[in-house]
């Protein structure tokens, strides 16, 4: 039975509605995890649109998923959301309204804050860190993705079975992010030198006569990666057209090299181990 839309009383936890309907895997994971920690910390209610849940379900067996917006509210109530809800994007907009409000979190098509002032949508890092174990459990990869990741790693182990294998996931975000990084963040995207330094670090740290370090490279620009990263030994292209499968593979590695954007950061977070960033190891 569907429910009617009501604004919580002033002293009751707010209702947050996430109805983005767009964005790539990393961006959706970021928004979803933010809503998770707000529920855990402040007992807010959360509804997530079906499109987002269907997208995440292609990669994960989400543990304790949020209720689906379209399955919870009556169809006639969905049209009321824009007039009754308050659009929020940033910490300053969200935190003072965690009681007594209906909040529309990061809605698609809304006017976002000036990116030169708010470099990214708010991500509560301290709260995420406090709930890291729960967040990792929430994003449990589908069995088929885990099996594919195991297969790839086993193939590499078989190249030198007498040695222990150390796997390093390398994610190189390029394409559209280069212009965003330059204009909004004021920095250039990492170039060839960055990845060489990162790989040299892991070779020096982990490779010896008993151990072989493998670098599994994924990027949204395979041509660039082949020219600038994949010419080094013990370096393999590991990408596909399935972002869930690819993230599962990166997360199965022992250590990580990240570039920019949410996707690589999430893969490194789920992998654990050492993370090499623009600031070094």
N, C-alpha and C positions, 0 to 999 in steps of 0.2 A: 504494500500500500504506500502510495507516495505521500509526501509531507508538504505542508504549506510553508512559505518563507516568512520567517519572523526575525526581527532584530532582537538580539539578546538584551535583557534588562541591564541597567547601568552597572550593577555589581557582578554580573555573570561573565564568564569568559567569552570572548568574541568568537564569531564565526568567520573563518577565512575561506574564501573560494578561489581556487586556482583554475583558470579557464583559458590557458594560453593558446592551446591548439596548434602551436608551432614551436620551432627550435630544434636543435640537434640533441643528441643523447646527453652530452655533458651538461648542456644548459638545463635540460629537463631534470636531470639528477640534482643539480644545484638547487633549483627551486623546490623540488620535492623534499630534499633533505632539510632545507630551511624550515619548511612547514612541519617536518617531523620534530625538529628540536623545539620549535615553538609549542607544539602539542605536549611534548615531554616536560618542558620547563614551566609552561603556563596553563596547561590544560585547555587550550583553545580547541574548538571544533574545526575540522577541515573537510572540505569537499573538493574533489579533483575531477576535472572533466574526463569523459571516456576516452577521447583521443589521446590524452597524455598517458592514461593507464594502459591503453592498447599499445602505445609506442614502447613504454617501459617493459611491458610483458613480452616483447620480442627479444629482449636481452636478459631479463631477470625473472626469477620466481620471487616476486616481492613478498616479504614477510610482513604479516599484519597490515595489509594495504588500507589506504584511506577509502572511505565510501565514495562511490562514483556519483558525481553531481546529477547526471541525467537519470540515474536510477533511484535517487533519493527524493528530489523535489518533483512535484507535479509539473507537467509540461507548461501549464499556464503560469507557473511561478518563475520559470527561467527568464521570461521576458521582463520581470520586475527587477532583476539584479542590477542593471545599470542605474536605475533611478533610486534604489534603496542603498546600494553599496558605495563605499568610499574607495577610490583607486589608490593603491599604495605600492611603492617600489623600494623605498630606502628605510634604513634604521630609524631615521627621524620621523618618518611617516607611520611606521608600524608600531614601535614600542609604546608610545603613549596611548595607543588605541586597542590594547589587548583585552579590555573589558568593555562590554556594552556596545559593540559595533559589529557591523557587517562589512568586512574588508574584501576587496577584489584585488588579489595579489598578482601583480605583473600581467594584467590582461592584454591580450593580443590587440593590436591596433590602437592602444592608448598612447598618449603623449608621454614619453619617458623623460626623466630629468635630464638636464644638460649634461652630456657625458664628460665635458671638460671639468665639471664640478664633482659629479659622481662617476668616477672612472669605471665603476662596475656596479651592478645591482648588489644590494647588501647581502653579505654572506657572514653569518655569525660564527667566526672561526673559533672563538673560545668555547661556545656552546657545542659546536661540532666536535671539537677535541674532547670535550667531557663525555660525549656520547659516541666516540669513535667505534667502539665494539658493536654497539647497537646499529649504527649506520652501516657498518660492513655486513652485518647479518641481514639487514633489510635488503641490500642489493646482492642477493644470492643469484649467481648466474644460472641460466638454464643448463640442464644436464648435457644437452647437445653441444653447447659452447665449451663446457669444461672438457668434454671428451675430445673435441677438436684441438683444444689447447694442449692436452696431454699428448695427443698424436704428434703434433708438430715438435714438441720438446723431446719426445722419445726418438724421433727421427734424427735430431741433432745429437743426442747422446750417443746414438749408434755410430756416428762418424769416428769417435774416439772413445770406445767403451771402457778402455783401461783408465781413463781419467774422469775425475769428477767434473760435472758441468755446472757452470755458473751462468745464469741467463740474465741479460740486461735488456729491458724493454726501452726502445728509443722511439719517442713520438715527436715528429716534426710537423708543426702546424704552419701552413703557408697560405696560399691562395688569398682569400678575402681578408684574412687577419693582418696581413702585412700593411695594408693601407690604414686599417683601424689602429694598429699599433703605432704607426708613425704619426697620424693626425691627432688621435685622442690621448694616447699614453705617452707620446713624445719620445719613443724609443724605436729602434730598428728591430725587426724580427731576428732571432739568432741565425747566424750564417754558418758556413762550413767550419770555420775555426772553432766555434763553440762546441760542435758535436765531436770534433777531433779531440779537443781537450777533455771532454767528458769521457770519451772512450779510452783515451790514454790513462785517465785516472783509474778507471775500473781495471784495466789491464795491469797497471802497476800495483793496485791494491789486492787483486784476487788471483791473477794468473801465475802459476809456477809449474814445475815439472809434473805435478800431480793433478793440476786443475786447468781446464780450458774455459775461457770466457767467450760466450756467444752473445752477439748483439742482434736483437730482433727489431727490425726497423719498420715503422708504419708512418704514413704521411698522407695528407690530402693532395700531395704533389709528388707522385711516384717518379716522374722524370727528373725532378730536382734532386730527390733522394738518391736515385741511381747515379747521378753525376757527382754528387757532393759527399755522400755517406757510404754508399754500398760498394765502393771500390776497395775498401779496406778488407783485410782478411778476417774470417770468423764473423762476418756481417752478412745477414740474409734479409731479403724482403719478406715480410710476413703479413702483408695487408690483404684485404679482400673487400668485397662490397657490402659486408655485413658489420655494422659498427658494434653490435653486441658480441659477435664472435671475436672481433679484433680487440675489444677491451678485455675480454676474458683472457686472451693470450697475453696481453701486456700485464694483466693482474696476476698471471701465473708465474711471471718472472721473479727472480730474487731481488733485483734492483731496477732502478728506473732513471731515464734521462727525459726530462720534460722540456717543453718549449714555451708555448703560450696557449691560453684558452682553457676551458673547463675540462675538455675530454682527456687530455694527457694528465692533468692534475688528478682527476678522479681515478684513472688507471693506476697512477703511482700510489695514491692513497690506499686503494684496495690491495695493491701488491705488498705494501709494507717495505721493509728493507731500506737501503740507502736511496736517496733521491738527489740527483744532480740537477741543479737549476741554474739560472743565469747568475746566481750568487755563488756558485760553486757547490762542492759536496756538502 
